[in-house]
Amino acid sequence: MQVAVLGGTGTLGTPTVRELVARGHTVRVLTRSAPADPVPGTVHHPVDLATGAGLDEALRGADTVVDAANHLGLRHAKVLVDGVRTLLAAEQRADIGHHVEVSIVGCDQVPFGYYRTKVAQEQVVTSGPIPWTLLRATQFHELIDEIFRTAAKFRVAPRGPLRFQPVDVTAVAARLADAVDAGPSGRLPDVGGPIVQTLTDLAAARRAFLGKTVLPVPVPPLGRAARRLRDAALCLDNDGETVSFDYTEWLHRRYPKPAS
Ligand SMILES: NC(=O)c1ccc[n+]([C@@H]2O[C@H](COP(=O)([O-])OP(=O)(O)OC[C@H]3O[C@@H](n4cnc5c(N)ncnc54)[C@H](OP(=O)(O)O)[C@@H]3O)[C@@H](O)[C@H]2O)c1
């Protein structure tokens, strides 16, 4: 199958591209910048979701689109919501048969700007003109680690009762590839990692792996969004599917020797 992966150089996009290539698909990588380390056998198409530039050319002859693009900056609504609308219109012109979207477990439960954007993006896709599949995943281990790495630069580590259920991104990528193979399937069961942990638990796991201490900085559950995180709103409910391994295992796989 000819598959176009929006955001195919990102944290999720890269393993998704690899998995699709391994399954024998012909994969196009659609991003603004050319991949620094292209996956062999793939072709890069420069596109910009914010303007629609390059989409018609990039989608011509493709069968399926996987949207793994992201934007965390101030323009997240413009890039992700207006962007997916622009993308779906281009998919309609290109006669694409299947759009695969990825979103975040519990995004409709947490009143936080980026999550509102994800809910709006989901609505555009699920009410849009292209047959779709939607997969919600919990936070990737990479995101959790990035939070601690950034804090560690200031010799601190956030602690607190906020709860997460981080997941291995390659397991999410495999679910997206399954979705490509299966065809339009609507909303899939949510996926997340094997255990729910507080920020304190996750910080302790990192500290145990590093073997050195940083100053704990409490993050109290102030405000509605933080209280929802404390109440595990971003974690799987009973219908979700746990996949892969926990953050401690990820640390051991990610860093050949302790990170700094
Ligand atoms: N990170 C998490 O923990 C997590 C958890 C659950 C779900 N998700 C969802 O997973 C998806 C991917 O997230 P991620 O963390 O893998 O993202 P990421 O690592 O930040 O990658 C973003 C990708 O999007 C591309 N991109 C950004 N702006 C673009 C634009 N205007 N036009 C075209 N491409 C653009 C980037 O390439 P260029 O910059 O070269 O354009 C890059 O390939 C998102 O929908 C996110 O909400 C993420």
The ligand as an SDF file (V2000), in Angstrom:
LIG
                    3D

 48 52  0  0  0  0  0  0  0  0999 V2000
    4.2980   12.9310   22.8120 N   0  0  0  0  0  0  0  0  0  0  0  0
    3.3960   12.2210   23.4980 C   0  0  0  0  0  0  0  0  0  0  0  0
    3.6180   11.8170   24.6560 O   0  0  0  0  0  0  0  0  0  0  0  0
    2.0810   11.8480   22.8420 C   0  0  0  0  0  0  0  0  0  0  0  0
    1.1940   10.9690   23.5020 C   0  0  0  0  0  0  0  0  0  0  0  0
   -0.0110   10.6080   22.8820 C   0  0  0  0  0  0  0  0  0  0  0  0
   -0.3270   11.0970   21.6170 C   0  0  0  0  0  0  0  0  0  0  0  0
    0.5480   11.9600   21.0080 N   0  0  0  0  0  0  0  0  0  0  0  0
    0.1950   12.4640   19.6740 C   0  0  0  0  0  0  0  0  0  0  0  0
    1.0940   11.8640   18.7500 O   0  0  0  0  0  0  0  0  0  0  0  0
    1.2570   12.7410   17.6170 C   0  0  0  0  0  0  0  0  0  0  0  0
    2.7430   12.9080   17.3390 C   0  0  0  0  0  0  0  0  0  0  0  0
    3.3580   13.4920   18.4730 O   0  0  0  0  0  0  0  0  0  0  0  0
    4.9640   13.4470   18.6340 P   0  0  0  0  0  0  0  0  0  0  0  0
    5.2450   13.7160   20.0770 O   0  0  0  0  0  0  0  0  0  0  0  0
    5.5060   12.2180   17.9780 O   0  0  0  0  0  0  0  0  0  0  0  0
    5.3810   14.7350   17.7860 O   0  0  0  0  0  0  0  0  0  0  0  0
    6.8690   15.3130   17.4960 P   0  0  0  0  0  0  0  0  0  0  0  0
    7.9120   14.3830   17.9740 O   0  0  0  0  0  0  0  0  0  0  0  0
    6.8770   16.7120   17.9980 O   0  0  0  0  0  0  0  0  0  0  0  0
    6.9300   15.3280   15.8860 O   0  0  0  0  0  0  0  0  0  0  0  0
    6.2010   16.2760   15.1690 C   0  0  0  0  0  0  0  0  0  0  0  0
    6.2890   15.9440   13.6820 C   0  0  0  0  0  0  0  0  0  0  0  0
    5.3620   16.8070   12.9930 O   0  0  0  0  0  0  0  0  0  0  0  0
    6.0620   17.4920   11.9550 C   0  0  0  0  0  0  0  0  0  0  0  0
    5.4520   18.8180   11.8050 N   0  0  0  0  0  0  0  0  0  0  0  0
    5.4060   19.8170   12.7260 C   0  0  0  0  0  0  0  0  0  0  0  0
    4.7850   20.8940   12.2210 N   0  0  0  0  0  0  0  0  0  0  0  0
    4.4240   20.5660   10.9410 C   0  0  0  0  0  0  0  0  0  0  0  0
    3.7700   21.2680    9.8970 C   0  0  0  0  0  0  0  0  0  0  0  0
    3.3630   22.5540   10.0410 N   0  0  0  0  0  0  0  0  0  0  0  0
    3.5650   20.6390    8.7150 N   0  0  0  0  0  0  0  0  0  0  0  0
    3.9800   19.3600    8.5470 C   0  0  0  0  0  0  0  0  0  0  0  0
    4.6120   18.6400    9.5010 N   0  0  0  0  0  0  0  0  0  0  0  0
    4.8360   19.2440   10.6870 C   0  0  0  0  0  0  0  0  0  0  0  0
    7.5130   17.5630   12.4260 C   0  0  0  0  0  0  0  0  0  0  0  0
    8.4280   17.7080   11.3450 O   0  0  0  0  0  0  0  0  0  0  0  0
    8.8790   19.1960   10.8310 P   0  0  0  0  0  0  0  0  0  0  0  0
    9.1240   20.0120   12.0630 O   0  0  0  0  0  0  0  0  0  0  0  0
   10.0920   18.9510    9.9930 O   0  0  0  0  0  0  0  0  0  0  0  0
    7.7270   19.7040   10.0260 O   0  0  0  0  0  0  0  0  0  0  0  0
    7.6620   16.1890   13.0720 C   0  0  0  0  0  0  0  0  0  0  0  0
    7.9150   15.2050   12.1000 O   0  0  0  0  0  0  0  0  0  0  0  0
    0.4990   14.0240   17.9890 C   0  0  0  0  0  0  0  0  0  0  0  0
   -0.7920   13.9540   17.4210 O   0  0  0  0  0  0  0  0  0  0  0  0
    0.3830   13.9590   19.5080 C   0  0  0  0  0  0  0  0  0  0  0  0
   -0.7210   14.6710   20.0140 O   0  0  0  0  0  0  0  0  0  0  0  0
    1.7380   12.3300   21.5780 C   0  0  0  0  0  0  0  0  0  0  0  0
  1  2  1  0
  2  3  2  0
  2  4  1  0
  4  5  1  0
  4 48  2  0
  5  6  2  0
  6  7  1  0
  7  8  2  0
  8  9  1  0
  8 48  1  0
  9 10  1  0
  9 46  1  0
 10 11  1  0
 11 12  1  0
 11 44  1  0
 12 13  1  0
 13 14  1  0
 14 15  2  0
 14 16  1  0
 14 17  1  0
 17 18  1  0
 18 19  2  0
 18 20  1  0
 18 21  1  0
 21 22  1  0
 22 23  1  0
 23 24  1  0
 23 42  1  0
 24 25  1  0
 25 26  1  0
 25 36  1  0
 26 27  1  0
 26 35  1  0
 27 28  2  0
 28 29  1  0
 29 30  1  0
 29 35  2  0
 30 31  1  0
 30 32  2  0
 32 33  1  0
 33 34  2  0
 34 35  1  0
 36 37  1  0
 36 42  1  0
 37 38  1  0
 38 39  2  0
 38 40  1  0
 38 41  1  0
 42 43  1  0
 44 45  1  0
 44 46  1  0
 46 47  1  0
M  CHG  2   8   1  16  -1
M  END
$$$$
